[in-house]
């Protein structure tokens, strides 16, 4: 239980596809310039998630779908020049880049999704 339980698809919550963030994270990870329109789309899609407790969960879900789509295994490159760990940290920092609030259980003021510290995401 807890506030993040509201974000469980089993309870009817619809996970956001975050297509703009998907594109942004891929571009950033390979070192490409992110067009302003892609950044704006990503930030708007993240801000449109009304329950801020669900934002990191939706980013994590988006990341897992990218890995699945590309057939990524642990420690491998996701895309040429982009390792899985880098993509994970890039995705986890999207709320900070977009200045979109997320809950911060650690209280350290960082706008980075907590799951970035775990190897299995």
SULKASUL-V504703 format. One record per pair of residues at least 6 apart in sequence whose C-alpha atoms are under 6 Angstrom apart, sorted by the first residue. I is the first residue (numbers start at 1). GAP is how many residues later the second one is. Records with the same first field share a line. If there is no record, write none. Layout:
BEGIN
I->GAP + GAP
END
This chain:
BEGIN
4->49
7->6 + 47
15->43
18->27
20->18 + 21 + 22
21->21
25->66
29->53 + 58
30->51 + 52
43->55
52->50
56->57
72->6
77->6 + 7
78->6
89->27
92->20 + 21 + 24
93->19
95->16
96->15
END
